[in-house]
Every structure is written in C-alpha cells, then in structure tokens.
C-alpha cells in the first residue's frame, strides 16, 4: 500500500467562492504501476485549483488514481471490499 499523508491543499467552493483549506490523505494499492508520492500530491493540487465542492474533490482524486494506475481504490476496490486493508489505511492516517 502506498500512502501519502497530510497533503495540504487550498480550493474554493464553487457555490459560495468561500475558501476550502485542508489536508488530504491518499492511498492506493499498486496493481501494475507504481508512481512516486510527488505525483499523488500533484493530483490533489491539480483538482484543488478548480472551483470545487469537497465531495467532488475527493471523488475526482480517487477516480483519476484508479483510472490511470489501475489501482484498486476511493474507498474503491480493495479499500471498500476488504476490511483488513481498510483498517490498515485508517490506522496509518490517525
């Protein structure tokens, strides 16, 4: 499991243009490809630059990781289906 914790991001709500400031925790279980952790931070940054709502932001980040890397992930894949993998991730981000 590849985990990157506490990626800082700033975005703006698409409805109110109010700032959204937070940290993202991203994890994926590699399938055939592995990327460096800087790429994961860039994915978060790229989607955060757009006007967003938080729920869509997290869904877009997870979807692109799954689509591009063939990862089993968004609480998608093995994070949703395998409670041991899910608990391992949740323990790492506490």
N, C-alpha and C positions, 0 to 999 in steps of 0.2 A: 504494500500500500504506500503510495506517495502522498504525503500530507504537507501542506503549506499553511501555517497558522498565522492569524492576525494580519492579513494583508490590508493596510489602510486604504480607504477609498473615500472620495467625495463625489456626490452627484446632486441632482436637483429633481424634485418631484415634478412630474410632467403636468400636473393639475394646478398646483399652487406655486410652483417655482421656488418652493422652500428647500433649503439645503438638507441633504441626506448625508450624514457623516457616520462612518462606521468602519468595521473591520470584517473581513471575510476569511473563512476557513474553508480551504478547498482540499479535497482528497479524491484520488481515483486509484483503481486497481488496474495496473497495466495489462494490456492484452498482448498486442504485437509490438506496440511502440511505446517508448518512454521519452518524455520531454523534460528539460530542465525546469527547476522550480521558477526561474525568472519568466518562463513562458506562461505559467499559471498566473503570476502576478500581472502580466501584460493583458491577459484575457479579462481579468477583473477590471483593470484600468480602462480598457477599451469600451466595455459596456457601461462603466460608470460615467464616462464622458457624455453620454446621451441623457436627455431628459428621461426619467425613469419612474417606475414605482418599484418598491423593494421586492415585491413578489416576482415581478417580471425579471428583474436584475438577476436574482438567484437562479431562476429557471433558464435564462439565456446562457449564463456561465456554465451551468451543468450540461446543458444541451450541446454546446459547442465542444466541450471536452469529450462528451460521449461520441459525437459525430466525427470529430477529427482524429481522435485517438483510438476509437473502437473500445473505449473504456466501458467497464460495467459500472455505471454510476447514476444522481440528483436526489439523493435518496432514490436513485435509479438503480436498476440492475442488482448487483450483489449487496449494495447498501440497504436496499429495500427488502430484498428476499432473504438475506442471511443475517440473522440477529447477532451472530458472533462477530461478523465483520462490522456491522453497525455499532455494536458496543465497543469494539476496539477503536473505531474512529472517535466516538463520543468520549471515550476515556482519554484520548490523545488531545482533545481540544478543551478539556476542562481546565 
